[in-house]
Amino acid sequence: MTAPASEILSVEAIRAQFPALDRVDDGYPVAYFDGPGGTQVPRRVGDAMLDYLYHHNANTHWAYPTSVETDALLWQARATLGDFLGCGAGEIAFGANMTTLLFHIARAIGRGIQPGDEIIITELDHHANVAPWQALAKERGAVLRWLPLDLTTYRHEEGALESLLSPRTKVVAIGAASNILGTISDVKALCAQARAAGAITVVDAVHYAPHQLVEVKAIDCDFLLCSAYKFYGPHVGIVYGRTEAVAALDLPRLEPAPDWVPESLETGTQNHEGIVGAAAAVEFLAAIGGTAGTRRMRLERAMHGLHARGEQLFTQLWDRLAIMPRVKMFGPPPGTPRTPTLSFAVDGYASEVVAKFLAPRGVYVSNGDFYATTVARNLGYAEAGLVRAGCACYTTSDEVTRLVDGVQDLVRGGA
Ligand SMILES: Cc1ncc(COP(=O)(O)O)c(C=O)c1O
């Protein structure tokens, strides 16, 4: 289903929900382009977290009301996040963040890895989907194989996965969208190839989930991870685990702790208020899609409408920067499968200098390699870093204009 941007909540109505947008620096209202590093939080998310802490705060699985309420709220949150990813409540688990969850899962997978087994990772991925596999390969004597990035298309090399798969491939770990280039990869097709080879499939959807509605059952992977702080929630990691895939893991656990799926994936007491906040972030997104239909239907409308809006903003950003001398942009062009996240460099300036030039104008951009270490190195920007600007649900065309005007002033006048 597609929905035009006009069928969802207006950007003004969305912006009114974000207290952070009231911030003014040196007379400039702040334009937050740092969403790929972490988005701002709508009031209803903070309210839900406070309501939990003030009125329902307890540990789980006891007999008194606040504990019963906590159990109910956590289960409700699993159901809400299940709607967000396209699965049932029983397939959602939580953790500190995506990185911690993946180290945990990789270690459990590793208990079944033999010397000489192979793990496929990609050059396009954030280091969080690289380091856990590197650690595993080192510990278990496994072999790492890299899915190469084509620097002309900014995509995985066509047909490359097929040639890397072998009867010894045990894991294929891929990102759904690149947090540095914005590239959206065809994880459905890649997971199908990996599955056919008998590999466990792990998808990093941290940068994908804020921009596209995840259809985890269509992707048909074993594990998919995302982080609520990238989609207007608090700092909580979320993992979808296919029930059989989780049950097959040899998970480290405390003897008295629950050993049923999905709680078996969670270690220790969880961040209850954060989990409640993550569910409130999904409700916030669903409400952008109006009031008609199920939560999943509202999310579909919202994400499609936001995607259409994001494409317009991204095209404006791309087209203006493309004609500026000394500005070099990286990543697939508008109109191709990508998120509205742009990394660029200004010739002669380290990325930090650009970010520092823009900040006093109330334009917040990120700089560096964004932990997409291999991409930055392959592009030759490991040292200078790139400037990254991401459009979020609260981004306006005026803000994009302020960003590109700022870059233009830098190019013309210098820092
Ligand atoms: C694509 C991608 N994967 C993984 C991560 C790591 O997520 P977390 O901070 O939840 O560990 C990030 C964080 O920036 C990311 O952008």
The ligand as an ORCA input file, in Angstrom:
! r2SCAN-3c Opt
* xyz 0 1
  C      23.240      0.845     10.970
  C      23.544      0.768     12.424
  N      23.731     -0.428     12.994
  C      24.006     -0.568     14.301
  C      24.120      0.530     15.117
  C      24.402      0.334     16.568
  O      23.226      0.499     17.290
  P      23.236      0.655     18.866
  O      23.722      2.025     19.175
  O      21.821      0.433     19.276
  O      24.138     -0.393     19.426
  C      23.952      1.808     14.575
  C      24.121      3.008     15.412
  O      24.394      4.084     14.957
  C      23.650      1.931     13.199
  O      23.459      3.126     12.623
*
